[in-house]
Amino acid sequence: MSGARSRRKGATWERELVALFRQAMPDAGAKRGLQFRQGQEAPDVDVPHFWVEAKHHHRTNIRAAMRQAIDAAGEGRWPVAVCKDDHATPLVTMRLDDFLALVGQWWQRRTP
């Protein structure tokens, strides 16, 4: 796949994710990150509390995507990688400690 075609595919995936986050978190202000800043200053999809790295390839490298999210996230955001292989269901990857912290917060706020 050419570089331009691959970038378009990635940008389309990011727009799809923004739409999905807007459905799940309507008032969170989900938007695409600023791609011209090399990914160091903004995530691929900018939403509160998460640093989202979005990857869509023939076969994504989930571990590499997660490393990129961890390296860029810094303090205050949970790094996540949202990866989609061609013609496959997208997957979300988080570190176990982050996932347990998220589940713990949700559990404490649930209505009995």
PEZIKA-V179169 format. One record per residue. N is the residue number from 1. RES is the residue in one letter. NEAR is the number of other ideal C-beta (glycine too) atoms within 10 Angstrom. D_LAST is the distance of its C-alpha to the last C-alpha in whole Angstrom. Layout:
# PEZIKA-V179169
n->N res->RES near->NEAR d_last->D_LAST
n->N res->RES near->NEAR d_last->D_LAST
This chain:
# PEZIKA-V179169
n->1 res->M near->10 d_last->51
n->2 res->S near->7 d_last->53
n->3 res->G near->7 d_last->51
n->4 res->A near->8 d_last->51
n->5 res->R near->9 d_last->49
n->6 res->S near->13 d_last->47
n->7 res->R near->12 d_last->46
n->8 res->R near->12 d_last->45
n->9 res->K near->16 d_last->43
n->10 res->G near->16 d_last->41
n->11 res->A near->15 d_last->41
n->12 res->T near->11 d_last->40
n->13 res->W near->20 d_last->37
n->14 res->E near->23 d_last->36
n->15 res->R near->14 d_last->36
n->16 res->E near->16 d_last->34
n->17 res->L near->21 d_last->31
n->18 res->V near->20 d_last->31
n->19 res->A near->11 d_last->31
n->20 res->L near->14 d_last->28
n->21 res->F near->21 d_last->26
n->22 res->R near->15 d_last->27
n->23 res->Q near->9 d_last->25
n->24 res->A near->10 d_last->22
n->25 res->M near->14 d_last->22
n->26 res->P near->9 d_last->24
n->27 res->D near->7 d_last->25
n->28 res->A near->14 d_last->26
n->29 res->G near->11 d_last->29
n->30 res->A near->21 d_last->30
n->31 res->K near->15 d_last->33
n->32 res->R near->16 d_last->36
n->33 res->G near->21 d_last->37
n->34 res->L near->13 d_last->41
n->35 res->Q near->13 d_last->43
n->36 res->F near->8 d_last->46
n->37 res->R near->9 d_last->44
n->38 res->Q near->9 d_last->44
n->39 res->G near->17 d_last->41
n->40 res->Q near->8 d_last->41
n->41 res->E near->10 d_last->40
n->42 res->A near->17 d_last->37
n->43 res->P near->23 d_last->35
n->44 res->D near->26 d_last->36
n->45 res->V near->24 d_last->33
n->46 res->D near->20 d_last->32
n->47 res->V near->21 d_last->28
n->48 res->P near->12 d_last->26
n->49 res->H near->12 d_last->25
n->50 res->F near->24 d_last->27
n->51 res->W near->25 d_last->30
n->52 res->V near->24 d_last->31
n->53 res->E near->26 d_last->34
n->54 res->A near->26 d_last->35
n->55 res->K near->23 d_last->37
n->56 res->H near->21 d_last->39
n->57 res->H near->16 d_last->42
n->58 res->H near->11 d_last->43
n->59 res->R near->9 d_last->42
n->60 res->T near->21 d_last->39
n->61 res->N near->13 d_last->39
n->62 res->I near->16 d_last->36
n->63 res->R near->11 d_last->37
n->64 res->A near->13 d_last->39
n->65 res->A near->22 d_last->37
n->66 res->M near->19 d_last->34
n->67 res->R near->14 d_last->37
n->68 res->Q near->19 d_last->38
n->69 res->A near->27 d_last->34
n->70 res->I near->17 d_last->34
n->71 res->D near->13 d_last->38
n->72 res->A near->19 d_last->37
n->73 res->A near->18 d_last->33
n->74 res->G near->10 d_last->34
n->75 res->E near->4 d_last->32
n->76 res->G near->8 d_last->28
n->77 res->R near->18 d_last->28
n->78 res->W near->18 d_last->26
n->79 res->P near->23 d_last->29
n->80 res->V near->27 d_last->29
n->81 res->A near->25 d_last->31
n->82 res->V near->26 d_last->31
n->83 res->C near->24 d_last->34
n->84 res->K near->18 d_last->35
n->85 res->D near->15 d_last->38
n->86 res->D near->10 d_last->40
n->87 res->H near->6 d_last->39
n->88 res->A near->12 d_last->36
n->89 res->T near->6 d_last->32
n->90 res->P near->16 d_last->31
n->91 res->L near->14 d_last->30
n->92 res->V near->12 d_last->28
n->93 res->T near->17 d_last->28
n->94 res->M near->17 d_last->27
n->95 res->R near->14 d_last->28
n->96 res->L near->7 d_last->25
n->97 res->D near->9 d_last->25
n->98 res->D near->16 d_last->24
n->99 res->F near->14 d_last->21
n->100 res->L near->11 d_last->20
n->101 res->A near->13 d_last->19
n->102 res->L near->15 d_last->18
n->103 res->V near->10 d_last->15
n->104 res->G near->10 d_last->15
n->105 res->Q near->10 d_last->14
n->106 res->W near->9 d_last->12
n->107 res->W near->8 d_last->10
n->108 res->Q near->7 d_last->10
n->109 res->R near->7 d_last->9
n->110 res->R near->6 d_last->6
n->111 res->T near->3 d_last->4
n->112 res->P near->2 d_last->0
